[in-house]
Amino acid sequence: MNKPKTDLQHIMAYALIAVGLVLLFVALMLPPEGEIHPTALTAFGEILTFAGTVLGMDYHYRNKR
């Protein structure tokens, strides 16, 4: 098993989640305040989907028997 590669995948996935959260909070602060633009929500959803895919595929292949 290649431990450094899986660590990098996890770091990447968590960093993408953090970037997505920052994107949402920034979208809340831009005018009009309190309204999140649909493009920010779409980008956040795509970031979370990619991060979930990275983590899910890693888990699937690591535990494959």
All heavy atoms as TSV, in Angstrom:
chain	resi	resn	atom	element	x	y	z
A	1	MET	N	N	0.840	-1.174	0.000
A	1	MET	CA	C	0.000	0.000	0.000
A	1	MET	C	C	0.889	1.242	0.000
A	1	MET	O	O	1.894	1.290	0.683
A	1	MET	CB	C	-0.908	-0.018	1.230
A	1	MET	CG	C	-1.907	1.091	1.201
A	1	MET	SD	S	-3.054	1.109	2.590
A	1	MET	CE	C	-3.481	-0.578	2.815
A	2	ASN	N	N	0.496	2.228	-0.770
A	2	ASN	CA	C	1.286	3.440	-0.927
A	2	ASN	C	C	0.750	4.517	0.010
A	2	ASN	O	O	-0.134	5.276	-0.334
A	2	ASN	CB	C	1.218	3.889	-2.384
A	2	ASN	CG	C	2.282	4.915	-2.694
A	2	ASN	OD1	O	3.002	5.362	-1.810
A	2	ASN	ND2	N	2.374	5.273	-3.952
A	3	LYS	N	N	1.295	4.579	1.227
A	3	LYS	CA	C	0.795	5.491	2.260
A	3	LYS	C	C	0.916	6.973	1.899
A	3	LYS	O	O	-0.044	7.713	2.082
A	3	LYS	CB	C	1.510	5.189	3.583
A	3	LYS	CG	C	1.042	6.019	4.730
A	3	LYS	CD	C	0.017	5.295	5.527
A	3	LYS	CE	C	-0.246	6.045	6.813
A	3	LYS	NZ	N	-1.557	6.575	6.900
A	4	PRO	N	N	2.060	7.459	1.395
A	4	PRO	CA	C	2.136	8.887	1.074
A	4	PRO	C	C	1.099	9.333	0.039
A	4	PRO	O	O	0.583	10.435	0.112
A	4	PRO	CB	C	3.553	9.072	0.540
A	4	PRO	CG	C	4.325	7.963	1.146
A	4	PRO	CD	C	3.352	6.814	1.247
A	5	LYS	N	N	0.778	8.471	-0.916
A	5	LYS	CA	C	-0.206	8.830	-1.939
A	5	LYS	C	C	-1.592	8.982	-1.312
A	5	LYS	O	O	-2.316	9.923	-1.628
A	5	LYS	CB	C	-0.241	7.773	-3.033
A	5	LYS	CG	C	-1.206	8.113	-4.146
A	5	LYS	CD	C	-1.219	7.064	-5.220
A	5	LYS	CE	C	-2.248	7.398	-6.269
A	5	LYS	NZ	N	-2.448	6.328	-7.207
A	6	THR	N	N	-1.964	8.079	-0.409
A	6	THR	CA	C	-3.269	8.185	0.221
A	6	THR	C	C	-3.333	9.397	1.144
A	6	THR	O	O	-4.372	10.037	1.247
A	6	THR	CB	C	-3.633	6.906	1.003
A	6	THR	OG1	O	-2.627	6.644	1.973
A	6	THR	CG2	C	-3.761	5.720	0.073
A	7	ASP	N	N	-2.225	9.711	1.811
A	7	ASP	CA	C	-2.199	10.914	2.644
A	7	ASP	C	C	-2.405	12.159	1.785
A	7	ASP	O	O	-3.144	13.064	2.174
A	7	ASP	CB	C	-0.877	11.021	3.407
A	7	ASP	CG	C	-0.785	10.018	4.545
A	7	ASP	OD1	O	-1.833	9.461	4.939
A	7	ASP	OD2	O	0.337	9.795	5.034
A	8	LEU	N	N	-1.773	12.208	0.643
A	8	LEU	CA	C	-1.932	13.344	-0.261
A	8	LEU	C	C	-3.374	13.443	-0.746
A	8	LEU	O	O	-3.937	14.544	-0.831
A	8	LEU	CB	C	-0.978	13.223	-1.457
A	8	LEU	CG	C	-1.093	14.326	-2.504
A	8	LEU	CD1	C	-0.701	15.669	-1.891
A	8	LEU	CD2	C	-0.222	14.007	-3.693
A	9	GLN	N	N	-3.999	12.314	-1.035
A	9	GLN	CA	C	-5.391	12.318	-1.477
A	9	GLN	C	C	-6.300	12.875	-0.389
A	9	GLN	O	O	-7.212	13.654	-0.668
A	9	GLN	CB	C	-5.842	10.909	-1.849
A	9	GLN	CG	C	-5.277	10.411	-3.151
A	9	GLN	CD	C	-5.658	8.972	-3.415
A	9	GLN	OE1	O	-5.905	8.203	-2.489
A	9	GLN	NE2	N	-5.690	8.601	-4.678
A	10	HIS	N	N	-6.070	12.471	0.843
A	10	HIS	CA	C	-6.892	12.963	1.944
A	10	HIS	C	C	-6.676	14.457	2.168
A	10	HIS	O	O	-7.639	15.196	2.377
A	10	HIS	CB	C	-6.601	12.182	3.229
A	10	HIS	CG	C	-7.154	10.816	3.210
A	10	HIS	ND1	N	-6.398	9.708	3.482
A	10	HIS	CD2	C	-8.400	10.353	2.918
A	10	HIS	CE1	C	-7.151	8.630	3.375
A	10	HIS	NE2	N	-8.367	9.000	3.031
A	11	ILE	N	N	-5.432	14.891	2.112
A	11	ILE	CA	C	-5.139	16.318	2.276
A	11	ILE	C	C	-5.816	17.121	1.173
A	11	ILE	O	O	-6.417	18.173	1.427
A	11	ILE	CB	C	-3.614	16.555	2.296
A	11	ILE	CG1	C	-3.018	15.994	3.579
A	11	ILE	CG2	C	-3.291	18.035	2.149
A	11	ILE	CD1	C	-1.502	15.934	3.578
A	12	MET	N	N	-5.740	16.612	-0.066
A	12	MET	CA	C	-6.386	17.288	-1.184
A	12	MET	C	C	-7.902	17.374	-0.995
A	12	MET	O	O	-8.515	18.422	-1.219
A	12	MET	CB	C	-6.096	16.531	-2.486
A	12	MET	CG	C	-5.277	17.292	-3.474
A	12	MET	SD	S	-4.904	16.347	-4.963
A	12	MET	CE	C	-6.412	15.577	-5.411
A	13	ALA	N	N	-8.500	16.273	-0.576
A	13	ALA	CA	C	-9.953	16.244	-0.397
A	13	ALA	C	C	-10.382	17.215	0.699
A	13	ALA	O	O	-11.342	17.973	0.521
A	13	ALA	CB	C	-10.404	14.828	-0.065
A	14	TYR	N	N	-9.677	17.220	1.811
A	14	TYR	CA	C	-10.044	18.124	2.903
A	14	TYR	C	C	-9.783	19.583	2.525
A	14	TYR	O	O	-10.546	20.468	2.910
A	14	TYR	CB	C	-9.308	17.757	4.185
A	14	TYR	CG	C	-9.749	16.414	4.737
A	14	TYR	CD1	C	-8.827	15.432	5.047
A	14	TYR	CD2	C	-11.100	16.130	4.928
A	14	TYR	CE1	C	-9.226	14.198	5.537
A	14	TYR	CE2	C	-11.508	14.900	5.413
A	14	TYR	CZ	C	-10.572	13.944	5.720
A	14	TYR	OH	O	-10.972	12.731	6.203
A	15	ALA	N	N	-8.737	19.834	1.768
A	15	ALA	CA	C	-8.457	21.197	1.310
A	15	ALA	C	C	-9.569	21.674	0.367
A	15	ALA	O	O	-9.994	22.838	0.433
A	15	ALA	CB	C	-7.101	21.264	0.612
A	16	LEU	N	N	-10.052	20.795	-0.494
A	16	LEU	CA	C	-11.147	21.167	-1.397
A	16	LEU	C	C	-12.419	21.480	-0.626
A	16	LEU	O	O	-13.149	22.418	-0.971
A	16	LEU	CB	C	-11.407	20.044	-2.399
A	16	LEU	CG	C	-10.400	19.937	-3.534
A	16	LEU	CD1	C	-10.636	18.662	-4.327
A	16	LEU	CD2	C	-10.501	21.140	-4.433
A	17	ILE	N	N	-12.683	20.723	0.421
A	17	ILE	CA	C	-13.857	21.003	1.251
A	17	ILE	C	C	-13.707	22.372	1.910
A	17	ILE	O	O	-14.648	23.165	1.948
A	17	ILE	CB	C	-14.056	19.889	2.295
A	17	ILE	CG1	C	-14.477	18.587	1.596
A	17	ILE	CG2	C	-15.102	20.291	3.333
A	17	ILE	CD1	C	-14.462	17.375	2.482
A	18	ALA	N	N	-12.507	22.663	2.410
A	18	ALA	CA	C	-12.265	23.963	3.048
A	18	ALA	C	C	-12.434	25.103	2.039
A	18	ALA	O	O	-13.037	26.135	2.354
A	18	ALA	CB	C	-10.867	23.994	3.658
A	19	VAL	N	N	-11.930	24.918	0.835
A	19	VAL	CA	C	-12.076	25.944	-0.207
A	19	VAL	C	C	-13.556	26.161	-0.527
A	19	VAL	O	O	-14.002	27.294	-0.689
A	19	VAL	CB	C	-11.285	25.555	-1.474
A	19	VAL	CG1	C	-11.679	26.416	-2.659
A	19	VAL	CG2	C	-9.803	25.648	-1.204
A	20	GLY	N	N	-14.305	25.097	-0.598
A	20	GLY	CA	C	-15.735	25.214	-0.862
A	20	GLY	C	C	-16.464	25.971	0.236
A	20	GLY	O	O	-17.340	26.796	-0.039
A	21	LEU	N	N	-16.102	25.706	1.481
A	21	LEU	CA	C	-16.723	26.428	2.591
A	21	LEU	C	C	-16.367	27.908	2.563
A	21	LEU	O	O	-17.216	28.774	2.807
A	21	LEU	CB	C	-16.305	25.802	3.923
A	21	LEU	CG	C	-16.940	24.448	4.233
A	21	LEU	CD1	C	-16.316	23.840	5.474
A	21	LEU	CD2	C	-18.436	24.596	4.403
A	22	VAL	N	N	-15.109	28.215	2.268
A	22	VAL	CA	C	-14.690	29.614	2.152
A	22	VAL	C	C	-15.471	30.296	1.032
A	22	VAL	O	O	-15.926	31.435	1.173
A	22	VAL	CB	C	-13.166	29.718	1.922
A	22	VAL	CG1	C	-12.760	31.117	1.521
A	22	VAL	CG2	C	-12.414	29.280	3.168
A	23	LEU	N	N	-15.651	29.589	-0.082
A	23	LEU	CA	C	-16.425	30.136	-1.197
A	23	LEU	C	C	-17.840	30.496	-0.767
A	23	LEU	O	O	-18.350	31.562	-1.108
A	23	LEU	CB	C	-16.455	29.122	-2.347
A	23	LEU	CG	C	-17.288	29.475	-3.567
A	23	LEU	CD1	C	-16.658	30.633	-4.314
A	23	LEU	CD2	C	-17.409	28.267	-4.470
A	24	LEU	N	N	-18.466	29.633	0.016
A	24	LEU	CA	C	-19.823	29.921	0.479
A	24	LEU	C	C	-19.861	31.127	1.412
A	24	LEU	O	O	-20.738	31.978	1.311
A	24	LEU	CB	C	-20.404	28.706	1.197
A	24	LEU	CG	C	-21.035	27.653	0.311
A	24	LEU	CD1	C	-21.594	26.524	1.155
A	24	LEU	CD2	C	-22.123	28.238	-0.545
A	25	PHE	N	N	-18.907	31.209	2.340
A	25	PHE	CA	C	-18.898	32.336	3.270
A	25	PHE	C	C	-18.609	33.654	2.556
A	25	PHE	O	O	-19.197	34.687	2.882
A	25	PHE	CB	C	-17.907	32.099	4.407
A	25	PHE	CG	C	-18.427	31.122	5.430
A	25	PHE	CD1	C	-17.835	29.881	5.574
A	25	PHE	CD2	C	-19.514	31.442	6.222
A	25	PHE	CE1	C	-18.316	28.976	6.503
A	25	PHE	CE2	C	-20.006	30.542	7.156
A	25	PHE	CZ	C	-19.408	29.301	7.297
A	26	VAL	N	N	-17.717	33.622	1.575
A	26	VAL	CA	C	-17.442	34.834	0.802
A	26	VAL	C	C	-18.683	35.239	0.015
A	26	VAL	O	O	-19.014	36.422	-0.079
A	26	VAL	CB	C	-16.229	34.630	-0.135
A	26	VAL	CG1	C	-16.107	35.753	-1.143
A	26	VAL	CG2	C	-14.952	34.507	0.691
A	27	ALA	N	N	-19.387	34.260	-0.529
A	27	ALA	CA	C	-20.606	34.555	-1.278
A	27	ALA	C	C	-21.662	35.189	-0.384
A	27	ALA	O	O	-22.473	35.986	-0.848
A	27	ALA	CB	C	-21.145	33.285	-1.920
A	28	LEU	N	N	-21.656	34.855	0.906
A	28	LEU	CA	C	-22.606	35.473	1.835
A	28	LEU	C	C	-22.273	36.934	2.115
A	28	LEU	O	O	-23.155	37.728	2.419
A	28	LEU	CB	C	-22.613	34.706	3.165
A	28	LEU	CG	C	-23.514	33.486	3.239
A	28	LEU	CD1	C	-23.265	32.732	4.530
A	28	LEU	CD2	C	-24.966	33.876	3.130
A	29	MET	N	N	-20.998	37.292	2.039
A	29	MET	CA	C	-20.574	38.642	2.385
A	29	MET	C	C	-20.659	39.630	1.217
A	29	MET	O	O	-20.660	40.828	1.426
A	29	MET	CB	C	-19.130	38.627	2.901
A	29	MET	CG	C	-18.929	37.769	4.110
A	29	MET	SD	S	-20.041	38.269	5.432
A	29	MET	CE	C	-19.978	36.851	6.476
A	30	LEU	N	N	-20.701	39.131	-0.007
A	30	LEU	CA	C	-20.774	40.013	-1.175
A	30	LEU	C	C	-22.201	40.518	-1.365
A	30	LEU	O	O	-23.159	39.866	-0.972
A	30	LEU	CB	C	-20.316	39.262	-2.428
A	30	LEU	CG	C	-18.843	38.853	-2.457
A	30	LEU	CD1	C	-18.555	38.020	-3.692
A	30	LEU	CD2	C	-17.950	40.072	-2.417
A	31	PRO	N	N	-22.342	41.691	-1.984
A	31	PRO	CA	C	-23.696	42.223	-2.201
A	31	PRO	C	C	-24.484	41.325	-3.158
A	31	PRO	O	O	-23.892	40.815	-4.111
A	31	PRO	CB	C	-23.456	43.584	-2.825
A	31	PRO	CG	C	-22.010	43.854	-2.763
A	31	PRO	CD	C	-21.314	42.595	-2.418
A	32	PRO	N	N	-25.718	41.104	-3.001
A	32	PRO	CA	C	-26.544	41.443	-1.850
A	32	PRO	C	C	-26.221	40.497	-0.689
A	32	PRO	O	O	-26.200	39.273	-0.868
A	32	PRO	CB	C	-27.965	41.254	-2.336
A	32	PRO	CG	C	-27.861	40.231	-3.418
A	32	PRO	CD	C	-26.499	40.441	-4.037
A	33	GLU	N	N	-25.950	41.082	0.468
A	33	GLU	CA	C	-25.540	40.294	1.630
A	33	GLU	C	C	-26.644	39.342	2.065
A	33	GLU	O	O	-27.814	39.680	2.066
A	33	GLU	CB	C	-25.175	41.220	2.782
A	33	GLU	CG	C	-23.880	41.968	2.546
A	33	GLU	CD	C	-23.497	42.825	3.721
A	33	GLU	OE1	O	-24.087	42.697	4.794
A	33	GLU	OE2	O	-22.594	43.659	3.554
A	34	GLY	N	N	-26.236	38.159	2.440
A	34	GLY	CA	C	-27.183	37.159	2.916
A	34	GLY	C	C	-27.747	36.272	1.822
A	34	GLY	O	O	-28.406	35.286	2.108
A	35	GLU	N	N	-27.483	36.579	0.568
A	35	GLU	CA	C	-27.986	35.775	-0.543
A	35	GLU	C	C	-26.803	35.118	-1.239
A	35	GLU	O	O	-25.856	35.783	-1.644
A	35	GLU	CB	C	-28.739	36.647	-1.544
A	35	GLU	CG	C	-29.310	35.865	-2.702
A	35	GLU	CD	C	-30.043	36.761	-3.680
A	35	GLU	OE1	O	-30.574	37.799	-3.265
A	35	GLU	OE2	O	-30.067	36.410	-4.865
A	36	ILE	N	N	-26.853	33.814	-1.355
A	36	ILE	CA	C	-25.778	33.087	-2.022
A	36	ILE	C	C	-26.175	32.895	-3.479
A	36	ILE	O	O	-27.237	32.350	-3.781
A	36	ILE	CB	C	-25.526	31.720	-1.362
A	36	ILE	CG1	C	-25.162	31.909	0.105
A	36	ILE	CG2	C	-24.413	30.976	-2.084
A	36	ILE	CD1	C	-25.000	30.617	0.863
A	37	HIS	N	N	-25.316	33.331	-4.373
A	37	HIS	CA	C	-25.593	33.223	-5.808
A	37	HIS	C	C	-25.590	31.743	-6.217
A	37	HIS	O	O	-24.789	30.953	-5.707
A	37	HIS	CB	C	-24.534	33.997	-6.594
A	37	HIS	CG	C	-24.947	34.276	-7.998
A	37	HIS	ND1	N	-24.701	33.405	-9.021
A	37	HIS	CD2	C	-25.624	35.316	-8.536
A	37	HIS	CE1	C	-25.189	33.897	-10.138
A	37	HIS	NE2	N	-25.755	35.065	-9.869
A	38	PRO	N	N	-26.461	31.352	-7.119
A	38	PRO	CA	C	-26.530	29.944	-7.539
A	38	PRO	C	C	-25.212	29.398	-8.092
A	38	PRO	O	O	-24.939	28.202	-7.947
A	38	PRO	CB	C	-27.609	29.944	-8.619
A	38	PRO	CG	C	-28.458	31.126	-8.311
A	38	PRO	CD	C	-27.538	32.148	-7.719
A	39	THR	N	N	-24.391	30.236	-8.704
A	39	THR	CA	C	-23.117	29.721	-9.218
A	39	THR	C	C	-22.181	29.317	-8.082
A	39	THR	O	O	-21.416	28.364	-8.214
A	39	THR	CB	C	-22.419	30.763	-10.118
A	39	THR	OG1	O	-22.256	31.980	-9.400
A	39	THR	CG2	C	-23.213	31.012	-11.376
A	40	ALA	N	N	-22.237	30.045	-6.958
A	40	ALA	CA	C	-21.420	29.670	-5.801
A	40	ALA	C	C	-21.894	28.337	-5.229
A	40	ALA	O	O	-21.084	27.498	-4.832
A	40	ALA	CB	C	-21.471	30.754	-4.729
A	41	LEU	N	N	-23.200	28.132	-5.193
A	41	LEU	CA	C	-23.732	26.861	-4.702
A	41	LEU	C	C	-23.357	25.704	-5.629
A	41	LEU	O	O	-23.034	24.607	-5.177
A	41	LEU	CB	C	-25.251	26.947	-4.554
A	41	LEU	CG	C	-25.760	27.837	-3.437
A	41	LEU	CD1	C	-27.281	27.924	-3.486
A	41	LEU	CD2	C	-25.297	27.328	-2.096
A	42	THR	N	N	-23.391	25.962	-6.932
A	42	THR	CA	C	-23.010	24.932	-7.898
A	42	THR	C	C	-21.536	24.569	-7.748
A	42	THR	O	O	-21.183	23.383	-7.726
A	42	THR	CB	C	-23.288	25.414	-9.336
A	42	THR	OG1	O	-24.668	25.735	-9.448
A	42	THR	CG2	C	-22.910	24.365	-10.355
A	43	ALA	N	N	-20.695	25.582	-7.621
A	43	ALA	CA	C	-19.254	25.327	-7.439
A	43	ALA	C	C	-19.010	24.554	-6.156
A	43	ALA	O	O	-18.204	23.614	-6.122
A	43	ALA	CB	C	-18.485	26.639	-7.427
A	44	PHE	N	N	-19.705	24.915	-5.072
A	44	PHE	CA	C	-19.546	24.212	-3.798
A	44	PHE	C	C	-19.968	22.747	-3.943
A	44	PHE	O	O	-19.285	21.848	-3.455
A	44	PHE	CB	C	-20.372	24.908	-2.721
A	44	PHE	CG	C	-20.291	24.245	-1.380
A	44	PHE	CD1	C	-19.103	24.224	-0.676
A	44	PHE	CD2	C	-21.407	23.666	-0.819
A	44	PHE	CE1	C	-19.026	23.626	0.574
A	44	PHE	CE2	C	-21.339	23.060	0.422
A	44	PHE	CZ	C	-20.150	23.042	1.120
A	45	GLY	N	N	-21.075	22.512	-4.612
A	45	GLY	CA	C	-21.533	21.140	-4.823
A	45	GLY	C	C	-20.546	20.319	-5.632
A	45	GLY	O	O	-20.290	19.146	-5.327
A	46	GLU	N	N	-19.973	20.919	-6.660
A	46	GLU	CA	C	-18.993	20.201	-7.472
A	46	GLU	C	C	-17.722	19.904	-6.681
A	46	GLU	O	O	-17.137	18.823	-6.812
A	46	GLU	CB	C	-18.660	21.003	-8.726
A	46	GLU	CG	C	-19.803	21.033	-9.716
A	46	GLU	CD	C	-19.509	21.887	-10.927
A	46	GLU	OE1	O	-18.403	22.428	-11.037
A	46	GLU	OE2	O	-20.408	22.011	-11.776
A	47	ILE	N	N	-17.294	20.853	-5.852
A	47	ILE	CA	C	-16.111	20.634	-5.017
A	47	ILE	C	C	-16.361	19.488	-4.042
A	47	ILE	O	O	-15.521	18.603	-3.870
A	47	ILE	CB	C	-15.726	21.931	-4.278
A	47	ILE	CG1	C	-15.135	22.937	-5.269
A	47	ILE	CG2	C	-14.751	21.662	-3.144
A	47	ILE	CD1	C	-14.937	24.325	-4.697
A	48	LEU	N	N	-17.522	19.488	-3.382
A	48	LEU	CA	C	-17.825	18.413	-2.439
A	48	LEU	C	C	-17.964	17.062	-3.145
A	48	LEU	O	O	-17.541	16.029	-2.607
A	48	LEU	CB	C	-19.106	18.725	-1.670
A	48	LEU	CG	C	-18.994	19.775	-0.584
A	48	LEU	CD1	C	-20.345	19.953	0.107
A	48	LEU	CD2	C	-17.942	19.405	0.438
A	49	THR	N	N	-18.537	17.055	-4.337
A	49	THR	CA	C	-18.661	15.804	-5.086
A	49	THR	C	C	-17.293	15.247	-5.427
A	49	THR	O	O	-17.039	14.047	-5.268
A	49	THR	CB	C	-19.476	16.032	-6.374
A	49	THR	OG1	O	-20.763	16.524	-6.015
A	49	THR	CG2	C	-19.608	14.751	-7.172
A	50	PHE	N	N	-16.389	16.104	-5.879
A	50	PHE	CA	C	-15.040	15.642	-6.214
A	50	PHE	C	C	-14.308	15.139	-4.974
A	50	PHE	O	O	-13.668	14.086	-5.004
A	50	PHE	CB	C	-14.239	16.752	-6.891
A	50	PHE	CG	C	-12.851	16.332	-7.250
A	50	PHE	CD1	C	-12.627	15.469	-8.302
A	50	PHE	CD2	C	-11.764	16.772	-6.506
A	50	PHE	CE1	C	-11.347	15.066	-8.628
A	50	PHE	CE2	C	-10.482	16.366	-6.822
A	50	PHE	CZ	C	-10.273	15.509	-7.885
A	51	ALA	N	N	-14.407	15.882	-3.879
A	51	ALA	CA	C	-13.733	15.464	-2.645
A	51	ALA	C	C	-14.300	14.133	-2.145
A	51	ALA	O	O	-13.553	13.251	-1.713
A	51	ALA	CB	C	-13.869	16.536	-1.579
A	52	GLY	N	N	-15.610	13.984	-2.217
A	52	GLY	CA	C	-16.231	12.720	-1.812
A	52	GLY	C	C	-15.808	11.566	-2.698
A	52	GLY	O	O	-15.614	10.442	-2.229
A	53	THR	N	N	-15.645	11.836	-3.982
A	53	THR	CA	C	-15.186	10.806	-4.910
A	53	THR	C	C	-13.771	10.368	-4.578
A	53	THR	O	O	-13.465	9.171	-4.556
A	53	THR	CB	C	-15.250	11.324	-6.355
A	53	THR	OG1	O	-16.596	11.696	-6.641
A	53	THR	CG2	C	-14.795	10.279	-7.344
A	54	VAL	N	N	-12.906	11.329	-4.299
A	54	VAL	CA	C	-11.519	11.000	-3.955
A	54	VAL	C	C	-11.480	10.133	-2.700
A	54	VAL	O	O	-10.808	9.105	-2.665
A	54	VAL	CB	C	-10.686	12.290	-3.753
A	54	VAL	CG1	C	-9.335	11.981	-3.125
A	54	VAL	CG2	C	-10.485	12.999	-5.078
A	55	LEU	N	N	-12.227	10.531	-1.680
A	55	LEU	CA	C	-12.232	9.759	-0.438
A	55	LEU	C	C	-12.924	8.415	-0.617
A	55	LEU	O	O	-12.468	7.403	-0.097
A	55	LEU	CB	C	-12.924	10.557	0.670
A	55	LEU	CG	C	-12.181	11.783	1.169
A	55	LEU	CD1	C	-13.043	12.552	2.149
A	55	LEU	CD2	C	-10.865	11.397	1.788
A	56	GLY	N	N	-14.034	8.388	-1.340
A	56	GLY	CA	C	-14.777	7.142	-1.529
A	56	GLY	C	C	-14.023	6.122	-2.352
A	56	GLY	O	O	-14.030	4.926	-2.037
A	57	MET	N	N	-13.376	6.558	-3.421
A	57	MET	CA	C	-12.609	5.623	-4.248
A	57	MET	C	C	-11.425	5.066	-3.474
A	57	MET	O	O	-11.122	3.884	-3.562
A	57	MET	CB	C	-12.144	6.304	-5.532
A	57	MET	CG	C	-13.255	6.539	-6.518
A	57	MET	SD	S	-12.718	7.409	-7.995
A	57	MET	CE	C	-11.478	6.336	-8.641
A	58	ASP	N	N	-10.770	5.915	-2.693
A	58	ASP	CA	C	-9.654	5.464	-1.884
A	58	ASP	C	C	-10.119	4.407	-0.891
A	58	ASP	O	O	-9.498	3.364	-0.740
A	58	ASP	CB	C	-9.022	6.647	-1.154
A	58	ASP	CG	C	-7.871	6.233	-0.270
A	58	ASP	OD1	O	-6.971	5.536	-0.777
A	58	ASP	OD2	O	-7.876	6.611	0.921
A	59	TYR	N	N	-11.244	4.663	-0.235
A	59	TYR	CA	C	-11.782	3.718	0.743
A	59	TYR	C	C	-12.174	2.408	0.070
A	59	TYR	O	O	-11.882	1.330	0.569
A	59	TYR	CB	C	-12.997	4.331	1.442
A	59	TYR	CG	C	-13.655	3.402	2.423
A	59	TYR	CD1	C	-13.121	3.197	3.682
A	59	TYR	CD2	C	-14.809	2.705	2.081
A	59	TYR	CE1	C	-13.714	2.332	4.575
A	59	TYR	CE2	C	-15.411	1.838	2.965
A	59	TYR	CZ	C	-14.868	1.650	4.218
A	59	TYR	OH	O	-15.451	0.783	5.092
A	60	HIS	N	N	-12.821	2.497	-1.099
A	60	HIS	CA	C	-13.277	1.302	-1.809
A	60	HIS	C	C	-12.107	0.397	-2.196
A	60	HIS	O	O	-12.136	-0.804	-1.961
A	60	HIS	CB	C	-14.064	1.704	-3.056
A	60	HIS	CG	C	-14.445	0.549	-3.932
A	60	HIS	ND1	N	-15.446	-0.311	-3.595
A	60	HIS	CD2	C	-13.928	0.111	-5.114
A	60	HIS	CE1	C	-15.547	-1.244	-4.543
A	60	HIS	NE2	N	-14.650	-1.001	-5.473
A	61	TYR	N	N	-11.084	0.961	-2.797
A	61	TYR	CA	C	-9.969	0.141	-3.272
A	61	TYR	C	C	-9.050	-0.305	-2.139
A	61	TYR	O	O	-8.384	-1.324	-2.243
A	61	TYR	CB	C	-9.183	0.872	-4.352
A	61	TYR	CG	C	-9.963	0.909	-5.652
A	61	TYR	CD1	C	-10.473	2.090	-6.135
A	61	TYR	CD2	C	-10.205	-0.261	-6.359
A	61	TYR	CE1	C	-11.206	2.124	-7.303
A	61	TYR	CE2	C	-10.940	-0.248	-7.535
A	61	TYR	CZ	C	-11.440	0.948	-7.994
A	61	TYR	OH	O	-12.168	0.972	-9.152
A	62	ARG	N	N	-8.992	0.454	-1.053
A	62	ARG	CA	C	-8.162	0.054	0.065
A	62	ARG	C	C	-8.775	-1.139	0.791
A	62	ARG	O	O	-8.062	-2.002	1.301
A	62	ARG	CB	C	-8.003	1.210	1.041
A	62	ARG	CG	C	-6.908	0.922	2.046
A	62	ARG	CD	C	-6.737	1.967	3.077
A	62	ARG	NE	N	-6.750	3.321	2.549
A	62	ARG	CZ	C	-6.580	4.378	3.292
A	62	ARG	NH1	N	-6.403	4.249	4.589
A	62	ARG	NH2	N	-6.603	5.577	2.769
A	63	ASN	N	N	-10.106	-1.219	0.844
A	63	ASN	CA	C	-10.794	-2.281	1.564
A	63	ASN	C	C	-11.324	-3.375	0.652
A	63	ASN	O	O	-12.107	-4.199	1.081
A	63	ASN	CB	C	-11.933	-1.690	2.402
A	63	ASN	CG	C	-11.407	-0.777	3.469
A	63	ASN	OD1	O	-10.402	-1.066	4.097
A	63	ASN	ND2	N	-12.068	0.342	3.663
A	64	LYS	N	N	-10.909	-3.384	-0.604
A	64	LYS	CA	C	-11.355	-4.401	-1.548
A	64	LYS	C	C	-10.680	-5.726	-1.208
A	64	LYS	O	O	-9.488	-5.794	-0.949
A	64	LYS	CB	C	-10.983	-3.982	-2.972
A	64	LYS	CG	C	-11.642	-4.805	-4.026
A	64	LYS	CD	C	-11.363	-4.207	-5.384
A	64	LYS	CE	C	-12.075	-4.993	-6.444
A	64	LYS	NZ	N	-11.869	-4.443	-7.757
A	65	ARG	N	N	-11.456	-6.790	-1.217
A	65	ARG	CA	C	-10.891	-8.107	-0.867
A	65	ARG	C	C	-10.834	-9.008	-2.047
A	65	ARG	O	O	-11.474	-9.000	-2.956
A	65	ARG	CB	C	-11.736	-8.762	0.215
A	65	ARG	CG	C	-11.620	-7.967	1.482
A	65	ARG	CD	C	-12.463	-8.541	2.557
A	65	ARG	NE	N	-12.478	-7.553	3.611
A	65	ARG	CZ	C	-12.642	-7.832	4.846
A	65	ARG	NH1	N	-12.833	-9.057	5.228
A	65	ARG	NH2	N	-12.647	-6.911	5.756
